[in-house]
């Protein structure tokens, strides 16, 4: 299966994964589970959180001790590895502080989240690009659609959230296949851009597979 290179390295700024180490303590929530855990270095459970929606992959503690995690949104229209579609923050009493859904038929959050020093949350998401959009950007491989990644910064707004910044891979692509397209250029001269025709092989269900 061929698909765009993902941007995990951009989001894993602090080597975040589904489990985090805090001076000997580990915070984690199993994928598709309804419980978050904080365990000590002796593998004893220090505390748990009851999650209002199943966890999709990543979790973190903010400066106020709230459990922030990527959640599986009910009714996701796009499906792929570790799809979530939602961010939820809960307090020590398992009450939801705020949540934000990022899931439509055109895009969906997946895999990782990252808490920023300003309290905002970075998430990674796929967005659907059609065959005609791919052709218009000089794509030279057979495909029905592809799902390039983008990064979104979400700020809490009351009990919800709002997007305050975003970065799209789609805005930073180049190709040397079709000179009639606006993004035509010498790939080697633009290391800051991604060649839309570069591909990797993968097994399993991936974007646009």
TORKOLFI-189441 format. One line per field, with one value per residue: x, y, z of N, C-alpha, C, O in turn; residue number from 1; chain; residue in one letter. Coordinates in steps of 0.02 Angstrom, whole numbers, padded with zeros to 5 digits. Last residue first. Example, Ala and Ser with C-alpha at 12.3 -4.5 7.8 and 13.67 -1.06 7.14 Angstrom:
nx (00642_00660)
ny (-00112_-00284)
nz (00354_00390)
cax (00684_00615)
cay (-00053_-00225)
caz (00357_00390)
cx (00645_00660)
cy (00002_-00165)
cz (00394_00390)
ox (00670_00712)
oy (00057_-00166)
oz (00402_00423)
seq (2_1)
mol (A_A)
type (s_a)
! end
This chain:
nx (-00304_-00323_-00221_-00225_-00226_-00083_00081_00166_00291_00286_00331_00326_00247_00258_00391_00381_00503_00629_00713_00719_00798_00747_00636_00600_00422_00248_00132_00048_00073_00141_00237_00232_00338_00392_00318_00278_00192_00125_-00007_-00022_00012_-00035_-00065_-00146_-00218_-00332_-00491_-00567_-00682_-00787_-00821_-00712_-00602_-00433_-00365_-00267_-00183_-00150_-00074_-00108_-00074_-00172_-00245_-00312_-00406_-00379_-00236_-00081_00024_00064_00003_-00015_-00125_-00228_-00230_-00282_-00409_-00463_-00465_-00462_-00407_-00449_-00334_-00291_-00197_-00137_-00140_-00094_-00177_-00123_-00038_00084_00161_00047_00025_-00020_-00077_-00086_-00206_-00307_-00451_-00507_-00605_-00722_-00827_-00751_-00685_-00647_-00718_-00668_-00709_-00681_-00697_-00793_-00744_-00663_-00600_-00495_-00562_-00525_-00537_-00526_-00540_-00573_-00531_-00460_-00380_-00283_-00296_-00463_-00606_-00729_-00835_-00877_-00969_-00888_-00714_-00601_-00483_-00335_-00339_-00292_-00329_-00262_-00167_-00133_-00048_-00106_-00053_-00108_-00115_-00161_-00269_-00406_-00518_-00697_-00764_-00748_-00649_-00594_-00429_-00331_-00173_-00068_-00033_00135_00259_00355_00344_00163_00036_-00117_-00232_-00401_-00523_-00581_-00491_-00436_-00274_-00249_-00166_-00046_00098_00212_00345_00476_00451_00337_00312_00169_00100_00081_00198_00318_00440_00409_00355_00280_00246_00346_00346_00228_00177_00192_00198_00052_00055_00023_00042)
ny (00177_00300_00262_00082_-00070_-00170_-00117_-00013_00083_00255_00380_00535_00626_00744_00784_00917_01045_01076_01049_01088_01038_00914_00946_01079_01085_01124_01175_01203_01105_01078_00984_00845_00796_00842_00929_00966_01037_01105_01094_00967_00974_01114_01177_01300_01377_01373_01305_01280_01188_01186_01248_01379_01328_01280_01265_01165_01153_01022_00961_00832_00711_00649_00525_00500_00403_00313_00299_00276_00422_00556_00717_00853_00915_00864_00734_00760_00808_00693_00605_00704_00693_00711_00720_00666_00744_00776_00914_01003_01109_01234_01274_01322_01207_01078_00905_00812_00655_00528_00444_00570_00662_00685_00747_00730_00694_00732_00779_00828_00895_00923_00967_00995_00924_00795_00713_00635_00702_00765_00797_00778_00819_00748_00755_00647_00558_00425_00285_00183_00169_00217_00295_00421_00450_00413_00383_00437_00449_00402_00528_00575_00668_00724_00748_00879_00946_01067_01042_00881_00723_00624_00499_00412_00322_00320_00270_00294_00421_00451_00351_00362_00345_00298_00287_00198_00031_-00022_-00035_00032_00159_00178_00235_00288_00259_00262_00164_00104_00068_00089_00067_00107_00242_00302_00357_00314_00381_00422_00552_00502_00441_00384_00293_00315_00451_00578_00643_00774_00781_00710_00785_00763_00626_00598_00625_00504_00500_00440_00270_00110_-00059)
nz (00070_00125_00259_00294_00364_00309_00264_00147_00067_00017_-00102_-00187_-00250_-00186_-00088_00024_00063_00101_-00003_-00151_-00250_-00280_-00360_-00452_-00487_-00478_-00427_-00533_-00683_-00797_-00776_-00684_-00601_-00486_-00347_-00175_-00033_00072_00095_00144_00277_00368_00527_00629_00773_00847_00861_01020_01128_01274_01387_01355_01255_01235_01073_00968_00820_00707_00561_00440_00310_00171_00108_-00058_-00178_-00279_-00386_-00466_-00474_-00478_-00447_-00472_-00422_-00493_-00443_-00315_-00348_-00408_-00298_-00144_00020_00190_00322_00488_00621_00785_00899_01042_01154_01274_01374_01338_01315_01253_01238_01099_01032_00900_00815_00734_00681_00514_00374_00302_00379_00538_00689_00827_00971_01133_01302_01477_01597_01660_01809_01887_01984_01927_01759_01584_01416_01254_01080_00940_00845_00821_00749_00740_00565_00516_00446_00453_00531_00698_00798_00943_00953_01068_01119_01195_01353_01510_01671_01770_01842_01795_01690_01626_01573_01432_01301_01147_01093_01124_01255_01258_01364_01498_01606_01766_01820_01964_02050_02069_02056_02047_01990_02052_02004_01985_01869_01824_01691_01631_01546_01439_01284_01160_01223_01395_01454_01576_01655_01779_01876_01862_01810_01712_01551_01463_01326_01194_01183_01150_01132_01117_00992_00894_00785_00694_00677_00608_00481_00346_00172_00086_00024_-00041_00000)
cax (-00283_-00333_-00259_-00197_-00271_-00136_00029_00140_00249_00313_00284_00364_00253_00193_00374_00374_00440_00576_00710_00670_00811_00810_00627_00655_00487_00303_00182_00078_00044_00083_00258_00189_00306_00429_00323_00311_00211_00198_00016_-00047_00061_-00057_-00014_-00144_-00163_-00295_-00427_-00565_-00617_-00767_-00823_-00767_-00648_-00496_-00366_-00334_-00176_-00198_-00068_-00101_-00080_-00112_-00259_-00259_-00397_-00446_-00266_-00153_00013_00077_00012_00039_-00061_-00214_-00208_-00216_-00362_-00454_-00424_-00493_-00396_-00459_-00385_-00292_-00259_-00122_-00163_-00080_-00164_-00159_-00099_00031_00173_00095_00010_00037_-00089_-00056_-00145_-00283_-00391_-00515_-00545_-00664_-00814_-00805_-00703_-00616_-00723_-00669_-00695_-00696_-00686_-00765_-00790_-00689_-00662_-00479_-00529_-00565_-00501_-00565_-00498_-00596_-00582_-00493_-00425_-00286_-00260_-00394_-00578_-00666_-00850_-00825_-00994_-00942_-00777_-00636_-00539_-00369_-00325_-00310_-00311_-00317_-00181_-00183_-00019_-00089_-00077_-00060_-00143_-00116_-00197_-00384_-00456_-00638_-00761_-00815_-00652_-00646_-00481_-00362_-00242_-00076_-00078_00074_00201_00346_00400_00230_00069_-00052_-00195_-00334_-00489_-00618_-00512_-00506_-00315_-00248_-00233_-00066_00028_00192_00275_00463_00495_00343_00350_00217_00120_00021_00168_00254_00437_00439_00407_00312_00202_00329_00404_00233_00215_00158_00235_00098_00023_00063_00000)
cay (00111_00294_00314_00149_-00018_-00150_-00168_-00026_00024_00200_00333_00488_00560_00710_00761_00845_01022_01094_00999_01108_01107_00917_00919_01032_01113_01093_01151_01259_01115_01123_01054_00883_00753_00856_00871_00983_00982_01104_01161_00981_00946_01061_01167_01236_01371_01437_01300_01313_01210_01162_01175_01356_01384_01273_01302_01177_01174_01072_00973_00902_00733_00681_00563_00495_00460_00341_00307_00261_00352_00511_00649_00816_00928_00935_00746_00730_00851_00754_00589_00663_00726_00674_00754_00655_00721_00758_00849_00988_01040_01211_01239_01371_01247_01132_00965_00839_00724_00565_00431_00501_00656_00652_00745_00757_00650_00740_00721_00844_00844_00952_00918_01017_00996_00823_00759_00606_00669_00709_00815_00763_00834_00758_00768_00689_00606_00449_00343_00228_00149_00199_00243_00397_00431_00432_00406_00396_00484_00376_00483_00566_00609_00744_00694_00852_00877_01066_01072_00951_00763_00667_00535_00452_00309_00297_00301_00251_00388_00455_00392_00331_00390_00284_00311_00255_00083_-00016_-00060_-00037_00119_00197_00183_00315_00235_00288_00182_00158_00054_00066_00084_00059_00216_00269_00372_00305_00364_00355_00540_00562_00432_00437_00294_00299_00390_00558_00570_00754_00829_00676_00787_00832_00657_00581_00676_00538_00494_00494_00329_00171_00000)
caz (00048_00054_00225_00297_00340_00355_00268_00214_00068_00058_-00072_-00146_-00281_-00182_-00155_00015_00035_00148_00051_-00100_-00229_-00243_-00293_-00442_-00471_-00514_-00379_-00496_-00616_-00803_-00776_-00729_-00652_-00548_-00391_-00238_-00076_00068_00075_00076_00230_00324_00476_00595_00726_00846_00827_00956_01106_01209_01390_01396_01252_01271_01136_00996_00889_00730_00633_00460_00379_00200_00169_-00008_-00134_-00275_-00320_-00464_-00454_-00535_-00420_-00505_-00388_-00501_-00512_-00323_-00312_-00448_-00357_-00196_-00044_00128_00283_00416_00590_00715_00877_00972_01134_01215_01393_01348_01375_01243_01276_01136_01052_00956_00854_00743_00723_00579_00416_00267_00322_00489_00649_00763_00920_01066_01249_01410_01597_01598_01775_01824_02003_01971_01821_01642_01478_01315_01138_00995_00825_00881_00740_00799_00625_00503_00489_00425_00462_00650_00733_00915_00943_01009_01130_01132_01311_01442_01625_01730_01860_01848_01750_01620_01630_01466_01357_01189_01090_01059_01234_01254_01299_01469_01546_01725_01796_01899_02042_02115_02031_02086_01952_02074_01979_02009_01909_01845_01749_01629_01609_01471_01353_01163_01166_01340_01444_01513_01641_01709_01868_01890_01867_01753_01613_01478_01397_01233_01157_01177_01132_01181_01011_00950_00843_00712_00708_00679_00516_00401_00234_00104_00053_-00044_00000)
cx (-00336_-00314_-00263_-00239_-00242_-00177_-00023_00089_00227_00265_00321_00314_00299_00196_00310_00354_00441_00507_00655_00663_00765_00827_00690_00653_00539_00369_00240_00134_00084_00052_00200_00205_00269_00402_00360_00310_00239_00222_00092_-00022_00043_-00001_-00033_-00090_-00167_-00236_-00394_-00494_-00622_-00697_-00806_-00765_-00711_-00537_-00434_-00327_-00245_-00183_-00114_-00100_-00081_-00126_-00195_-00276_-00338_-00446_-00337_-00180_-00062_00073_00015_00052_-00005_-00148_-00189_-00188_-00290_-00406_-00411_-00444_-00419_-00447_-00389_-00345_-00248_-00185_-00143_-00108_-00150_-00139_-00140_-00036_00119_00106_00066_00014_-00028_-00088_-00133_-00220_-00372_-00448_-00560_-00600_-00751_-00792_-00762_-00625_-00692_-00668_-00700_-00680_-00705_-00759_-00755_-00741_-00698_-00541_-00519_-00526_-00548_-00518_-00543_-00541_-00602_-00550_-00458_-00326_-00264_-00361_-00507_-00636_-00787_-00842_-00940_-00965_-00829_-00704_-00568_-00422_-00361_-00292_-00338_-00290_-00238_-00201_-00067_-00065_-00058_-00094_-00088_-00153_-00158_-00310_-00437_-00577_-00697_-00820_-00723_-00660_-00531_-00412_-00266_-00146_-00087_00032_00137_00286_00397_00283_00138_-00021_-00133_-00298_-00419_-00587_-00549_-00529_-00383_-00295_-00230_-00140_00009_00117_00258_00391_00480_00385_00357_00249_00172_00036_00107_00232_00374_00437_00443_00369_00234_00289_00390_00290_00223_00205_00200_00135_00075_00023_00044)
cy (00077_00226_00302_00198_00051_-00094_-00145_-00082_00010_00142_00282_00443_00512_00639_00721_00830_00946_01070_01014_01054_01130_00987_00927_01008_01059_01126_01115_01236_01168_01139_01102_00957_00794_00814_00891_00920_01008_01045_01162_01048_00965_01038_01106_01235_01303_01435_01369_01307_01247_01186_01144_01281_01364_01337_01291_01211_01196_01088_01031_00906_00809_00705_00593_00540_00447_00403_00332_00267_00338_00438_00600_00747_00883_00954_00818_00744_00825_00803_00652_00649_00678_00718_00721_00701_00708_00729_00839_00919_01036_01139_01214_01339_01298_01171_01016_00902_00747_00632_00482_00500_00583_00650_00709_00753_00672_00688_00738_00784_00868_00895_00953_00961_01026_00898_00788_00649_00640_00671_00754_00779_00820_00772_00779_00697_00654_00496_00361_00291_00203_00181_00225_00346_00406_00406_00431_00425_00437_00410_00459_00513_00613_00687_00712_00799_00846_00995_01073_00978_00835_00699_00575_00486_00345_00284_00276_00289_00347_00425_00393_00376_00349_00339_00294_00283_00137_00041_-00062_-00070_00047_00149_00205_00262_00278_00270_00208_00180_00115_00048_00049_00081_00169_00252_00338_00316_00359_00334_00473_00546_00499_00425_00348_00294_00377_00492_00545_00678_00808_00718_00755_00834_00729_00618_00661_00582_00533_00478_00380_00229_00062)
cz (00007_00026_00151_00257_00348_00326_00318_00209_00139_00055_-00031_-00110_-00244_-00210_-00151_-00057_00027_00124_00102_-00046_-00173_-00218_-00251_-00370_-00467_-00495_-00413_-00450_-00578_-00735_-00781_-00725_-00705_-00606_-00455_-00281_-00142_00026_00063_00050_00158_00277_00435_00541_00692_00798_00824_00927_01039_01191_01322_01403_01290_01265_01169_01064_00914_00803_00652_00536_00385_00271_00196_00051_-00088_-00231_-00326_-00393_-00453_-00515_-00478_-00479_-00414_-00469_-00523_-00392_-00319_-00414_-00398_-00253_-00099_00067_00214_00385_00515_00685_00804_00956_01060_01198_01334_01366_01390_01308_01266_01172_01091_00970_00910_00786_00731_00616_00482_00308_00284_00434_00604_00717_00855_01015_01182_01361_01529_01604_01714_01790_01942_01993_01866_01706_01536_01374_01198_01047_00879_00865_00806_00787_00679_00568_00467_00473_00425_00581_00686_00848_00913_01005_01064_01140_01244_01394_01556_01681_01822_01869_01809_01688_01619_01526_01391_01246_01144_01056_01165_01229_01296_01400_01517_01666_01756_01883_01972_02111_02085_02059_01993_02041_02002_01983_01929_01890_01761_01694_01595_01536_01382_01233_01171_01284_01385_01514_01576_01704_01794_01889_01902_01815_01648_01546_01407_01308_01199_01145_01165_01188_01074_00976_00904_00776_00730_00713_00590_00439_00288_00168_00071_-00014_00000)
ox (-00325_-00308_-00212_-00287_-00235_-00164_-00009_00057_00266_00206_00380_00261_00310_00153_00307_00307_00493_00459_00636_00613_00772_00865_00686_00667_00525_00372_00278_00180_00144_00008_00210_00188_00275_00438_00359_00303_00224_00267_00119_-00017_00086_00030_-00046_-00073_-00190_-00207_-00425_-00445_-00673_-00657_-00809_-00714_-00757_-00510_-00486_-00289_-00276_-00173_-00117_-00122_-00059_-00184_-00166_-00316_-00316_-00482_-00354_-00149_-00101_00114_-00028_00107_00047_-00118_-00141_-00130_-00243_-00367_-00355_-00390_-00399_-00472_-00337_-00394_-00202_-00222_-00134_-00101_-00188_-00090_-00188_-00086_00108_00063_00125_-00012_00012_-00120_-00166_-00185_-00416_-00396_-00618_-00546_-00729_-00750_-00815_-00580_-00707_-00624_-00732_-00643_-00740_-00808_-00696_-00779_-00757_-00536_-00533_-00464_-00603_-00466_-00593_-00501_-00644_-00608_-00480_-00308_-00249_-00394_-00493_-00640_-00793_-00860_-00956_-00978_-00815_-00747_-00561_-00408_-00411_-00236_-00398_-00235_-00261_-00246_-00046_-00062_00000_-00155_-00029_-00213_-00125_-00288_-00448_-00583_-00648_-00875_-00755_-00680_-00511_-00435_-00227_-00175_-00112_00059_00090_00265_00433_00267_00169_-00048_-00101_-00330_-00383_-00620_-00548_-00581_-00388_-00348_-00211_-00172_00045_00077_00286_00375_00472_00357_00381_00216_00216_-00010_00082_00247_00375_00433_00502_00426_00217_00296_00418_00284_00223_00266_00179_00108_00135_-00037_00095)
oy (00020_00218_00296_00179_00075_-00071_-00105_-00092_00019_00151_00269_00466_00456_00598_00670_00858_00914_01074_00971_01018_01186_00994_00944_01046_01000_01187_01079_01275_01177_01182_01162_00989_00780_00798_00950_00864_01064_01008_01214_01058_00977_01079_01052_01287_01255_01488_01417_01305_01245_01201_01083_01252_01335_01392_01294_01189_01240_01043_01082_00860_00845_00718_00564_00587_00390_00451_00369_00242_00384_00398_00601_00720_00875_01005_00833_00762_00864_00836_00662_00679_00620_00774_00704_00718_00735_00693_00887_00872_01062_01113_01177_01374_01316_01168_00999_00948_00706_00663_00478_00551_00539_00638_00704_00757_00637_00643_00755_00744_00923_00852_01005_00915_01077_00933_00804_00625_00622_00615_00698_00775_00847_00740_00815_00652_00698_00479_00317_00344_00262_00178_00220_00355_00373_00348_00467_00485_00402_00400_00492_00458_00648_00662_00714_00806_00792_00986_01078_00942_00850_00702_00562_00499_00313_00238_00218_00334_00364_00405_00340_00434_00306_00376_00278_00302_00123_00094_-00098_-00125_00004_00103_00247_00247_00301_00267_00182_00211_00169_00016_-00010_00109_00190_00249_00344_00288_00395_00276_00470_00527_00548_00401_00357_00291_00421_00479_00496_00652_00823_00694_00772_00880_00752_00638_00707_00579_00590_00445_00366_00235_00066)
oz (-00016_-00034_00117_00225_00405_00270_00362_00158_00187_00041_-00042_-00089_-00266_-00196_-00118_-00083_00024_00162_00142_-00044_-00148_-00171_-00192_-00324_-00477_-00488_-00380_-00435_-00588_-00730_-00770_-00675_-00764_-00653_-00475_-00255_-00163_00046_00047_-00010_00117_00243_00462_00513_00723_00784_00802_00964_01006_01236_01314_01422_01261_01271_01136_01107_00886_00844_00618_00571_00341_00289_00242_00044_-00081_-00245_-00372_-00345_-00441_-00537_-00522_-00487_-00381_-00487_-00558_-00400_-00327_-00448_-00422_-00257_-00101_00063_00185_00418_00485_00719_00767_00995_01019_01224_01344_01373_01448_01353_01269_01141_01114_00928_00962_00792_00733_00585_00503_00279_00239_00442_00628_00708_00831_01016_01175_01376_01526_01615_01715_01748_01946_02018_01845_01706_01539_01380_01194_01058_00868_00870_00843_00811_00666_00620_00408_00534_00373_00572_00639_00843_00865_01048_01012_01165_01236_01396_01545_01655_01840_01910_01866_01737_01603_01531_01381_01242_01185_01021_01148_01188_01330_01379_01513_01674_01716_01927_01928_02162_02139_02040_01976_02059_01975_01945_01896_01943_01714_01746_01553_01577_01353_01241_01185_01297_01330_01566_01526_01742_01753_01900_01963_01866_01618_01593_01364_01348_01234_01087_01203_01244_01083_00980_00961_00816_00779_00770_00631_00431_00277_00213_00072_-00026_00035)
seq (209_208_207_206_205_204_203_202_201_200_199_198_197_196_195_194_193_192_191_190_189_188_187_186_185_184_183_182_181_180_179_178_177_176_175_174_173_172_171_170_169_168_167_166_165_164_163_162_161_160_159_158_157_156_155_154_153_152_151_150_149_148_147_146_145_144_143_142_141_140_139_138_137_136_135_134_133_132_131_130_129_128_127_126_125_124_123_122_121_120_119_118_117_116_115_114_113_112_111_110_109_108_107_106_105_104_103_102_101_100_99_98_97_96_95_94_93_92_91_90_89_88_87_86_85_84_83_82_81_80_79_78_77_76_75_74_73_72_71_70_69_68_67_66_65_64_63_62_61_60_59_58_57_56_55_54_53_52_51_50_49_48_47_46_45_44_43_42_41_40_39_38_37_36_35_34_33_32_31_30_29_28_27_26_25_24_23_22_21_20_19_18_17_16_15_14_13_12_11_10_9_8_7_6_5_4_3_2_1)
mol (A_A_A_A_A_A_A_A_A_A_A_A_A_A_A_A_A_A_A_A_A_A_A_A_A_A_A_A_A_A_A_A_A_A_A_A_A_A_A_A_A_A_A_A_A_A_A_A_A_A_A_A_A_A_A_A_A_A_A_A_A_A_A_A_A_A_A_A_A_A_A_A_A_A_A_A_A_A_A_A_A_A_A_A_A_A_A_A_A_A_A_A_A_A_A_A_A_A_A_A_A_A_A_A_A_A_A_A_A_A_A_A_A_A_A_A_A_A_A_A_A_A_A_A_A_A_A_A_A_A_A_A_A_A_A_A_A_A_A_A_A_A_A_A_A_A_A_A_A_A_A_A_A_A_A_A_A_A_A_A_A_A_A_A_A_A_A_A_A_A_A_A_A_A_A_A_A_A_A_A_A_A_A_A_A_A_A_A_A_A_A_A_A_A_A_A_A_A_A_A_A_A_A_A_A_A_A_A_A)
type (x_x_x_x_x_x_x_x_x_x_x_x_x_x_x_x_x_x_x_x_x_x_x_x_x_x_x_x_x_x_x_x_x_x_x_x_x_x_x_x_x_x_x_x_x_x_x_x_x_x_x_x_x_x_x_x_x_x_x_x_x_x_x_x_x_x_x_x_x_x_x_x_x_x_x_x_x_x_x_x_x_x_x_x_x_x_x_x_x_x_x_x_x_x_x_x_x_x_x_x_x_x_x_x_x_x_x_x_x_x_x_x_x_x_x_x_x_x_x_x_x_x_x_x_x_x_x_x_x_x_x_x_x_x_x_x_x_x_x_x_x_x_x_x_x_x_x_x_x_x_x_x_x_x_x_x_x_x_x_x_x_x_x_x_x_x_x_x_x_x_x_x_x_x_x_x_x_x_x_x_x_x_x_x_x_x_x_x_x_x_x_x_x_x_x_x_x_x_x_x_x_x_x_x_x_x_x_x_x)
! end
